[in-house]
Amino acid sequence: MEKAIDFLSTQLRASKDFLPHVQQLIPLTRFFSQVDAPSGEQTKWLKQWFWKTTFSRRYSAQTDEKMDSDIGFFEQLLKGNPEGLGKYAYSVTPDQLIKQKFTRSSPLVRGFLLLMAQSQPIDMISGGKVDLGKALSEYNSKEYHHVFPRAYLKKREFSQDRINSLCNFCFLTADSNKRISSKSPSEYFPNLIPQDSFVAVLESNLLPLKKEVYDKNDYDNFLKLRSQRIMESLDKVLA
């Protein structure tokens, strides 16, 4: 189990306290009971399994049966046979990402945060690397903030569910969030985000690069484009 947890930490920035599904630890533990360190190919297969099971409802029912099946799959991986990987597939859609409320108890939200962590996000205002160890700590919710500020969207009479969409969140320190306050994107994007690294900052946070969305404060289009960027990032880690 210690080796499985170390793999999750070093390869995926996850931890035993911050897993999308606690069931994911069981087959991984079985795998690492048989091998000291996975080969390069095995590492790739394990990562693909992790992301596919993270962004699906695999463990929503019959969890014991599913874990037994996963253990059987890992037994095949130990023999160098990845054919069973084809039976796993993510099921999340862009529309589901938009409709998902940002809550730490959601496996989808946890998966989103871990996926974003793979891009080594840059704080949008300070320009420094986000401290992922701090941001992903089990009880720390002070490092996640709205891209389109909540107060700004409330004035425009968006619903709470729409405001708190998973797609409207990124890693951001409390100090940076205070500087943004209730400013509209059209105000803070050109004035607070470092312009010499503008593209790198947005890319690292899986944010749309289309400036027009921010210039026009087009929240609906932002959610649509952000969900697409998240899906593109998921496809990238599965490649």
VEXDREN-2710 file (C-alpha; in Angstrom, 1 decimal):
% VEXDREN-2710
k/r/px/py/pz
1/MET/0.0/0.0/0.0
2/GLU/2.9/2.4/0.8
3/LYS/4.3/1.8/-2.7
4/ALA/0.9/2.4/-4.3
5/ILE/0.5/5.6/-2.3
6/ASP/4.0/6.7/-3.4
7/PHE/3.0/6.0/-7.1
8/LEU/-0.1/8.1/-6.7
9/SER/1.9/10.9/-5.2
10/THR/4.8/11.0/-7.6
11/GLN/3.1/10.1/-10.8
12/LEU/-0.4/11.7/-10.4
13/ARG/-0.1/14.2/-7.5
14/ALA/-2.8/12.3/-5.7
15/SER/-2.8/10.9/-2.1
16/LYS/-4.7/8.4/0.0
17/ASP/-6.7/11.4/1.3
18/PHE/-7.3/12.9/-2.0
19/LEU/-8.4/10.2/-4.4
20/PRO/-11.4/10.6/-6.7
21/HIS/-12.5/7.0/-5.6
22/VAL/-11.1/5.3/-2.6
23/GLN/-11.7/2.0/-4.4
24/GLN/-8.8/2.9/-6.8
25/LEU/-6.3/2.2/-4.0
26/ILE/-7.2/-1.5/-3.6
27/PRO/-6.2/-2.9/-7.0
28/LEU/-3.1/-0.6/-7.0
29/THR/-2.1/-2.1/-3.7
30/ARG/-2.5/-5.6/-5.2
31/PHE/-0.4/-4.6/-8.1
32/PHE/2.4/-3.2/-6.0
33/SER/2.4/-6.2/-3.8
34/GLN/3.8/-8.1/-6.8
35/VAL/6.3/-5.6/-8.1
36/ASP/8.8/-3.1/-6.6
37/ALA/8.5/-0.6/-9.4
38/PRO/6.5/-0.6/-12.6
39/SER/8.2/-0.5/-16.0
40/GLY/7.7/2.5/-18.3
41/GLU/4.9/0.7/-20.2
42/GLN/3.2/-0.4/-17.0
43/THR/3.3/3.1/-15.6
44/LYS/1.6/4.4/-18.8
45/TRP/-1.1/1.7/-18.4
46/LEU/-1.7/2.4/-14.8
47/LYS/-2.1/6.1/-15.5
48/GLN/-4.6/5.5/-18.3
49/TRP/-6.5/3.2/-15.9
50/PHE/-6.5/5.9/-13.2
51/TRP/-7.9/8.6/-15.5
52/LYS/-10.5/6.4/-17.1
53/THR/-11.8/5.2/-13.8
54/THR/-11.6/8.7/-12.4
55/PHE/-13.8/10.3/-15.0
56/SER/-16.5/7.6/-15.1
57/ARG/-19.1/6.2/-12.7
58/ARG/-17.3/2.9/-12.5
59/TYR/-17.6/2.6/-8.7
60/SER/-21.1/4.0/-8.3
61/ALA/-22.5/0.4/-7.9
62/GLN/-21.3/-3.2/-7.4
63/THR/-17.9/-1.9/-6.1
64/ASP/-16.6/-5.2/-4.8
65/GLU/-17.2/-6.8/-8.2
66/LYS/-15.5/-3.9/-10.0
67/MET/-12.5/-4.0/-7.7
68/ASP/-12.2/-7.8/-8.3
69/SER/-12.3/-7.1/-12.0
70/ASP/-9.6/-4.4/-11.7
71/ILE/-7.4/-6.8/-9.7
72/GLY/-7.8/-9.3/-12.5
73/PHE/-6.8/-6.7/-15.0
74/PHE/-3.7/-5.7/-13.1
75/GLU/-2.7/-9.4/-12.9
76/GLN/-2.6/-9.3/-16.7
77/LEU/-0.6/-6.1/-16.7
78/LEU/2.0/-7.8/-14.5
79/LYS/2.3/-10.3/-17.4
80/GLY/2.8/-7.5/-19.9
81/ASN/-0.7/-7.8/-21.3
82/PRO/-2.7/-4.5/-21.5
83/GLU/-5.6/-5.8/-23.7
84/GLY/-8.1/-5.4/-20.9
85/LEU/-7.5/-1.6/-20.8
86/GLY/-9.9/-1.3/-23.7
87/LYS/-12.9/-2.1/-21.4
88/TYR/-12.3/1.0/-19.5
89/ALA/-13.5/4.4/-20.8
90/TYR/-14.3/7.7/-19.3
91/SER/-18.0/8.8/-19.5
92/VAL/-17.9/12.4/-18.6
93/THR/-19.1/15.0/-21.1
94/PRO/-18.5/18.8/-21.5
95/ASP/-22.1/19.4/-20.4
96/GLN/-21.7/17.3/-17.3
97/LEU/-18.6/19.3/-16.4
98/ILE/-20.5/22.6/-16.7
99/LYS/-23.4/21.3/-14.6
100/GLN/-21.2/19.8/-11.9
101/LYS/-21.2/22.0/-8.8
102/PHE/-17.8/22.6/-7.2
103/THR/-17.7/20.5/-4.1
104/ARG/-14.8/18.7/-2.7
105/SER/-16.8/15.6/-2.0
106/SER/-17.4/15.0/-5.7
107/PRO/-15.2/12.4/-7.4
108/LEU/-15.5/14.5/-10.6
109/VAL/-14.3/17.6/-8.8
110/ARG/-11.3/15.8/-7.3
111/GLY/-10.5/14.4/-10.7
112/PHE/-10.7/17.8/-12.2
113/LEU/-8.3/19.3/-9.6
114/LEU/-5.8/16.4/-10.1
115/LEU/-6.1/16.8/-13.9
116/MET/-5.4/20.5/-13.6
117/ALA/-2.4/19.8/-11.3
118/GLN/-0.8/17.8/-14.1
119/SER/-0.3/21.1/-16.0
120/GLN/1.7/22.6/-13.0
121/PRO/-0.7/25.6/-12.8
122/ILE/0.7/29.2/-12.4
123/ASP/-1.1/31.6/-10.0
124/MET/-2.9/34.0/-12.4
125/ILE/-2.0/37.1/-10.5
126/SER/1.4/36.5/-8.8
127/GLY/2.8/34.5/-11.7
128/GLY/4.4/32.0/-9.4
129/LYS/3.9/28.2/-9.4
130/VAL/1.0/27.0/-7.4
131/ASP/2.0/25.1/-4.2
132/LEU/0.2/21.9/-5.1
133/GLY/1.0/20.2/-1.9
134/LYS/-0.8/23.0/0.0
135/ALA/-3.6/23.4/-2.6
136/LEU/-4.4/19.7/-2.6
137/SER/-4.2/19.1/1.1
138/GLU/-7.3/17.3/2.4
139/TYR/-9.0/20.1/4.3
140/ASN/-7.7/23.2/2.4
141/SER/-10.4/24.9/0.4
142/LYS/-8.7/28.4/0.4
143/GLU/-6.7/27.7/-2.8
144/TYR/-9.7/27.4/-5.1
145/HIS/-11.5/30.5/-6.5
146/HIS/-13.9/31.6/-9.2
147/VAL/-12.4/32.7/-12.5
148/PHE/-15.5/34.9/-13.1
149/PRO/-15.9/36.3/-9.5
150/ARG/-19.0/35.2/-7.6
151/ALA/-20.0/38.8/-6.6
152/TYR/-19.7/39.9/-10.3
153/LEU/-21.9/37.1/-11.5
154/LYS/-24.5/37.6/-8.8
155/LYS/-24.9/41.2/-9.9
156/ARG/-25.6/39.8/-13.4
157/GLU/-28.2/37.5/-11.8
158/PHE/-26.7/34.1/-12.7
159/SER/-28.0/31.3/-10.6
160/GLN/-25.8/29.9/-7.8
161/ASP/-25.5/26.5/-9.6
162/ARG/-24.3/28.3/-12.7
163/ILE/-21.9/30.5/-10.7
164/ASN/-20.4/27.5/-8.8
165/SER/-19.8/25.4/-11.9
166/LEU/-16.7/23.3/-11.7
167/CYS/-15.6/25.0/-14.9
168/ASN/-15.5/28.4/-13.2
169/PHE/-12.7/27.4/-10.7
170/CYS/-9.0/27.4/-10.7
171/PHE/-6.1/27.2/-8.2
172/LEU/-5.6/30.7/-6.8
173/THR/-4.1/32.0/-3.5
174/ALA/-6.3/34.0/-1.1
175/ASP/-4.0/37.0/-1.6
176/SER/-4.5/36.9/-5.4
177/ASN/-8.2/36.4/-5.0
178/LYS/-8.4/39.5/-2.8
179/ARG/-6.7/41.5/-5.6
180/ILE/-9.3/40.3/-8.1
181/SER/-12.2/40.9/-5.6
182/SER/-15.4/41.5/-7.6
183/LYS/-13.7/42.8/-10.8
184/SER/-14.9/41.6/-14.1
185/PRO/-12.6/39.5/-16.3
186/SER/-12.5/42.4/-18.8
187/GLU/-11.0/44.5/-16.0
188/TYR/-8.6/42.2/-14.3
189/PHE/-7.4/40.0/-17.2
190/PRO/-5.5/42.8/-18.9
191/ASN/-4.5/44.6/-15.7
192/LEU/-3.6/41.9/-13.1
193/ILE/-2.5/38.9/-15.1
194/PRO/1.2/39.2/-16.1
195/GLN/1.0/40.0/-19.8
196/ASP/4.4/38.7/-20.7
197/SER/3.3/35.2/-19.6
198/PHE/-0.4/35.5/-20.4
199/VAL/-0.7/32.5/-22.6
200/ALA/1.4/30.3/-20.3
201/VAL/-0.7/31.3/-17.3
202/LEU/-4.0/30.5/-19.1
203/GLU/-2.7/27.2/-20.5
204/SER/-1.4/26.0/-17.2
205/ASN/-4.9/26.5/-15.7
206/LEU/-6.7/24.9/-18.6
207/LEU/-8.4/28.2/-19.4
208/PRO/-9.6/29.2/-22.9
209/LEU/-7.1/31.3/-24.8
210/LYS/-9.8/33.2/-26.7
211/LYS/-9.3/36.8/-25.3
212/GLU/-12.7/37.9/-26.7
213/VAL/-14.4/35.8/-24.0
214/TYR/-12.8/37.8/-21.3
215/ASP/-13.0/41.2/-23.1
216/LYS/-16.8/40.7/-23.5
217/ASN/-17.3/39.0/-20.1
218/ASP/-19.0/36.2/-21.9
219/TYR/-19.6/33.8/-19.1
220/ASP/-21.8/31.3/-21.0
221/ASN/-19.2/31.0/-23.8
222/PHE/-16.4/30.8/-21.2
223/LEU/-18.1/27.7/-19.5
224/LYS/-18.4/26.0/-22.9
225/LEU/-14.8/26.7/-23.9
226/ARG/-13.5/25.7/-20.5
227/SER/-15.3/22.4/-20.5
228/GLN/-13.7/21.7/-23.9
229/ARG/-10.2/22.6/-22.7
230/ILE/-10.7/20.2/-19.7
231/MET/-11.8/17.4/-22.1
232/GLU/-8.8/18.1/-24.3
233/SER/-6.5/17.8/-21.3
234/LEU/-8.1/14.5/-20.4
235/ASP/-7.5/13.2/-23.9
236/LYS/-3.9/14.3/-23.7
237/VAL/-3.1/12.4/-20.5
238/LEU/-4.8/9.3/-22.0
239/ALA/-2.6/9.4/-25.1
END
